[in-house]
Amino acid sequence: MSTGTDEATYPRHWEADVLLRDGRVAHLRPITPADQELLVEFYGQVSAESKYLRFFAPMPTLSERDVARFTNVDHHDRVAFVLTVAQKMIAVGRFDRIPEEESRRSAKDGRPRVEAEVAFLVQDAHQGRGIAQLLLEHLAQAGRERGIEQFVADVLPENARMIQIFREAGYRVAGGFTDGVMHLVFPIDATDTSVSVMQAREHRAEAASIQRFFDARSVAVIGASRRVDTIGQTLVRNLVLGDYQGRVYVVNPAAQSVAGLPAYPSVGDIPDDVDVAIVAVPAESVQDVVLDCAAKGVHGLVVISSGFAETGEEGRQRQRRLVGLARSYGLRLIGPNCLGIINTSADYSLNASLSTLMPPRGRAGFFCQSGALGVAILEKVARRGLGLSTFVSAGNRADVSGNDLLQYWEEDDDTEVVLLYLESIGNPRKFSRLARRVSRRKPVIAVKSGRSTQGVPMGHAVRSMLAPQAAVDSMFRQAGVIQVDTLDEMFDVAQLVAHQPLPRGPRVRIVGNSDALGLLAADAAVAVGLQVKDPVALGADATAEDFEEALEAAIDDDEVDAVVAVFIPPLNTSGEEVANVLAAVGEQSFKPLVSTFLASEGIPELLRVPDVAGSTAGRGSVPSYASVEAAVRALARVVEYSAWRARPEGHLVPPDDVDVTRARTLVATVLRDEPKGRDLDFTEVHVLLDSYGIDLWDRVPVQEEDEAVAVAERLGYDVVLKATAEHLRQRPDLAHVWRNIDTEEEMRDAWRSMRDLIDNPDAAAFIVQKQAAPGVPVSIGSMEDPLFGPVVSFGISGPATELLGDRSYRIPPMHGGDASDMVREIRSAPLLFGYRGSEKIDADAVEWLLLRVAQLKNDLPQVRALDLNLVLAGAHGVSVLNAVGRVEPVADARSDWFVRRLSVQAGDTLHG
């Protein structure tokens, strides 16, 4: 809950740092009685015209009564949010619940709609920054949490900007004129359209905030030193020697000049504007630098300084204060404890980092968490000839994270490949959403180190309920991210996707001058899932012309999707001649071409046509790998990605096929009776699933033998008897189930036999259920994970699956393609598709069921867990025989899905 004057009156998640349209930060929070002076000061800086448009009459000042009324709200029927920068109010938005007798009635059922009147006021100096849209998003989410169904707004016709704000928010706005005033009405349910609008605005704002770092025209190095071996001196030298096209300023109160540049006592003394400040002062002095930079109007900080969260609890507290201070003054921050940033564009040539090596211009954007590894990574990039567009080492990732860079790189024309070195994923839900979208446009390649932990460093993370690596693997797979284990593998794949076309399939032809090397390549290709098509052995005396002919024939063959060239230098042909042929062929090829040159000195890792060999590697350059295993492994990764990208996403569950209102009513009823939540009974689970079109088979509890016989007769026999004792239900021999009961005698025999297995037969509980058609027992689970949000899992039922962890996972919302992949990627999938002559299951029916469970979990965060633990998948459909569920309150109801907010600071819970 909130703290301060209004403690325990509004949910804590109603406070948020937010990005405005221009990439600047502001703080959004509920108004409190302590804001009276701020409100008066704010109102005094609003123009007479804006006041008139808000109140429909001249209102030059607020009376004491107005001020008291506007700042005292109950955060339920009357809710108001303010937006602040540097502790100054720049906007206010509010809604007031309309009494039931004055509300409109629903056309569907005639009941009064729960309505609230909404209004905004933004200081004129801050209009046009997307503030009203932000306030509307957060007010709508708060309204949904308080049971408001629709907003109404009275707007003067000349207030075109406000009318446009409501219409562009993605809601269905209706309205009309009354006494010269437009009366707008719109439901505030989070629709696909409104969420899409919100996410598009989030994308633009976050991309803009990062672009202002890379496009900086002036940089100040704060903490620059005259000593050569210092961090500050290195930063200045790298900027100057890197041929930075903007202005460099140095700040050092104890020096007249640094590296030949005049030194200023503080950033405020610099006579010109400063876009970005590079901070290299002791940790305890960084907060003073933030205040100076805020007063100067600096956009962002790159904090090289260490001594923060990486040092322990005291450092984490210092880091929280640093980020809170920077954001409160509208600043974004990269770091602390980072290497810096690089933009290789000739228009900027910005090396604001500790790396003395400026990487060559290229097509890849690289995000690295580790400052320590950053220099080694850049050296490896240069050695590979890969080239980068931009580079960020984010260090402790206190503010700017990989998610921000994904937003920027998605539409950056200079970046065609995204490279991520991740030590943790602080906000997997957002990462999954962004990576899915970016991967559809350009490859995303990730190394995930620290694979046994999630989030912030060990001991401070919100733990996932899932096995961490299983969760990360599934998230990456679903998002189309190419996951690799090492940096070398990352660069292997990056060289291929940056310079060669994507393959259309897994069929490869191997062309080489060595039978042994060709066989080695073929074995390696098959081992990683590629199909070798008619390998060509040219013989040891093959010339460069022979290679050219064979390569062109392979490229022209419709049965070949990619070509692997392998070469060992004989006596009569040099590797350079063959390399030139490969470069020339690769430049014109519409199929990917990779190569391996063994025992050939002087062969670069990217083969280019000779007349441009001195230039940056271009599209068509052929990657050359140190081993055939590395070449085919990289190709296999890209084949997988290409297949993912070419496959249609598939469909979502149509909204008309589900009754969300019925399900939400059930959940609300349970939580009203049990505010802390509880397990659902069978009838409640039945209603919940039926709301999503899922038929949970009926069952009849029985207490006595005669009752079991009577129920079986009523059902017409062909039934099963099940014991509900937990120790029996978990046995691998299925001792709790007696099948194929068709007569009274068989029922009595089953009853007595199963009672003999139970330690306390008088307390035993049994159920009778119709027998389902034969099928493979599978289970579908879903949960609300603290890191990943809603998660759906699938596997074949049984102890083997549990022991081996053979389950697939996905994060809703799920498309048809996700469900299809889930069914097929478990190791035991052959059991579903005719293994050893068994009948194939109806995979479509299983996928249909997975999509329904995923949609249910996506719609209802309060359903903490739902487990369809016995589903029979047969040849002609599925039978859901048992399911259990639990409902619990959710503090913020996944509000981060429906409103824009910057993630919480590192060291608290989630970040990213």
Salt bridges, closest charged atoms under 4 A:
ASP6 OD2 - HIS75 NE2 2.64
GLU15 OE1 - HIS27 NE2 3.18
ASP17 OD1 - HIS27 ND1 2.89
ASP17 OD2 - ARG327 NH1 3.21
ASP22 OD2 - ARG129 NE 2.94
ASP35 OD1 - ARG29 NH2 2.71
GLU41 OE2 - LYS88 NZ 3.08
ASP66 OD1 - ARG69 NH2 3.64
ASP77 OD1 - HIS76 ND1 3.02
ASP77 OD1 - ARG97 NE 2.54
ASP96 OD2 - ARG78 NE 2.95
ASP96 OD1 - ARG94 NE 3.42
ASP109 OD2 - ARG111 NE 3.26
GLU115 OE1 - ARG104 NH1 3.06
GLU137 OE2 - ARG900 NH2 2.81
GLU145 OE1 - HIS13 NE2 3.02
GLU149 OE2 - ARG111 NH2 2.47
GLU149 OE1 - ARG113 NE 3.23
ASP154 OD1 - HIS183 ND1 2.28
GLU202 OE2 - LYS430 NZ 3.50
GLU202 OE1 - ARG433 NH1 2.93
GLU206 OE2 - LYS430 NZ 2.56
ASP229 OD1 - ARG227 NE 3.99
GLU313 OE1 - ARG316 NH2 3.17
GLU313 OE2 - ARG320 NH1 3.83
GLU314 OE2 - ARG318 NH2 3.48
ASP399 OD1 - ARG327 NH2 2.83
ASP399 OD1 - ARG332 NH2 2.81
ASP404 OD1 - ARG332 NH1 2.83
GLU410 OE1 - HIS203 ND1 3.42
GLU410 OE1 - ARG437 NH2 2.91
GLU411 OE2 - HIS203 NE2 3.21
GLU411 OE2 - ARG441 NH1 3.91
ASP414 OD2 - ARG361 NH2 3.08
GLU416 OE1 - ARG363 NE 3.34
GLU416 OE1 - ARG619 NH2 2.79
ASP473 OD1 - ARG451 NH2 3.65
ASP485 OD1 - ARG451 NH1 2.66
ASP488 OD1 - LYS380 NZ 3.11
ASP488 OD1 - ARG384 NH2 3.72
GLU489 OE1 - ARG633 NE 3.72
GLU489 OE1 - ARG637 NH2 2.94
ASP492 OD1 - ARG384 NH1 2.73
ASP534 OD2 - ARG509 NH2 3.67
ASP557 OD2 - ARG509 NH2 2.69
GLU559 OE1 - ARG507 NH1 3.37
ASP561 OD2 - ARG507 NE 2.80
GLU605 OE1 - ARG384 NE 3.09
GLU649 OE1 - HIS815 NE2 3.81
ASP657 OD2 - ARG852 NH2 3.19
ASP679 OD1 - ARG886 NH1 3.04
GLU684 OE2 - ARG678 NH2 2.63
ASP690 OD2 - ARG662 NH1 2.60
ASP698 OD1 - HIS686 NE2 3.33
GLU705 OE2 - ARG748 NH1 2.88
GLU705 OE2 - ARG752 NH2 2.86
ASP706 OD1 - ARG748 NH1 2.92
GLU726 OE1 - ARG729 NH1 3.13
ASP733 OD2 - ARG731 NH2 2.63
GLU744 OE2 - ARG748 NE 2.90
ASP762 OD1 - ARG755 NH2 3.56
GLU784 OE1 - LYS857 NZ 2.48
GLU784 OE1 - ARG894 NH2 2.79
ASP821 OD2 - ARG647 NH2 2.93
GLU825 OE2 - ARG477 NH1 2.97
GLU825 OE1 - ARG810 NH2 2.66
GLU847 OE2 - ARG824 NH1 2.69
GLU888 OE1 - ARG864 NH1 2.73
GLU888 OE2 - ARG886 NE 2.72
ASP896 OD2 - ARG429 NH2 3.48
ASP908 OD1 - ARG320 NE 2.18
